[in-house]
Amino acid sequence: FGKVEDAERSTYVAMEDNLIKFIEYARQIEDIEHVLLGHETLINSALTAYNSLTQNAMDYGVSQEDWDNMVKAVNDAKQKLVKIKLEKAEQVVRDVQALIDGLDKTFDIANLSELKKVASAINGLTLENRLILDLTAYNQLVAEYNKYLESVQTEITPVIKAVNTLTFNESVAAAAAALTLNGITLALLAVLKRKLI
């Protein structure tokens, strides 16, 4: 059949299974007039497929507008589902959701104790009740907290290395100067090293 080097090769990449599934599920969700608890499996399946995507739907003929509408339909359906489940949930679950909803939108070290309080309240729930919660705001703050820890670690690592090469008296002076310069106290570092959850 000819030489290998003369063969024609296609650059076409097939649509991945998760993209096919998401589009299929999203279309079904767009047709739902009233979200019910019975739609939970469909909605969660759509979100699972969406979160696993590695391809761009626009590369397969889906318009940006259609894509945005599908994503919005799935997210809106999930929010409605969470609302329904919260309305039927125990009071303790609704109380924890109120704590989450009351969190600041951006992380500030001054509000770390509040974030830890919410984390403790979430961990105090059963797994079934945790799944009812809308953790979007909480997860965003935890991600910002982790970035903050990384930045502190980046700042303090050179100081630790420098201190390790000095004499004891020089180490104490260098550490004190660095901590004062960066506005970081030993107590704060001790708190930061503890995991939030």
C-alpha positions, -999 to +999 in steps of 0.1 A: +000+000+000+029+024-005+056+037+018+049+049+054+064+083+048+040+089+019+009+081+039-017+108+045-022+116+082-053+133+097-049+160+123-085+155+135-089+148+172-121+132+182-144+148+208-136+133+242-162+113+261-166+140+289-174+167+264-200+145+246-216+137+280-216+173+292-233+185+261-259+158+262-266+163+299-266+201+296-292+199+268-314+178+290-310+202+318-319+232+296-352+215+289-361+212+326-388+237+336-387+231+374-356+215+391-366+187+414-346+164+437-351+137+411-328+157+388-298+154+412-281+126+394-284+143+360-271+176+373-242+160+392-233+139+362-232+171+341-209+188+366-186+158+369-182+157+331-177+195+330-150+194+357-131+167+337-130+185+304-097+190+286-111+201+252-126+233+240-162+228+227-157+256+202-132+234+184-161+211+176-186+236+162-203+247+194-208+285+195-195+304+225-231+316+231-245+280+232-216+269+254-222+297+279-259+290+280-252+253+286-228+260+314-251+286+330-281+261+328-261+235+346-248+259+373-282+274+378-298+240+382-272+230+408-279+262+428-316+254+427-310+219+438-288+231+467-316+255+477-342+228+477-320+204+497-312+232+522-349+240+527-355+203+536-323+200+557-319+200+594-315+234+611-278+227+619-271+224+582-289+257+574-269+273+602-236+262+587-247+274+553-255+308+568-219+309+583-205+301+548-227+328+532-215+353+558-178+348+550-158+377+535-154+373+497-116+377+499-091+362+524-075+383+550-053+370+578-073+390+603-103+367+595-085+334+599-103+326+631-136+330+613-125+307+585-114+281+610-147+284+628-166+276+596-142+247+588-149+233+622-187+236+617-185+219+583-164+191+597-190+186+625-216+176+600-222+141+586-209+135+551-245+134+538-252+168+553-219+183+540-230+173+504-260+196+508-239+227+514-229+252+487-192+254+495-182+277+467-173+307+488-156+286+514-135+267+489-124+300+473-112+314+506-094+281+515-076+284+481-066+319+489-055+309+523-032+282+508-018+307+484-011+330+514+008+302+532+029+295+501+038+332+499+048+333+535+068+301+531+086+317+501+094+348+521+107+330+552+127+302+535+157+324+527+157+336+563+157+301+576+186+291+553+206+322+563+200+316+600+212+280+597+246+293+585+251+319+613+263+315+649+236+314+676+238+351+685+239+361+648+209+338+641+188+354+668+195+389+656+189+380+619+157+361+626+144+390+648+153+415+621+137+395+593+105+388+612+102+425+622+109+436+586+083+413+572+058+420+599+055+383+607+055+371+643+065+337+656+030+332+669+016+339+635+039+314+619+029+288+644-008+294+635-001+294+598+017+260+599-014+243+613-037+229+587-071+246+584-089+213+581 
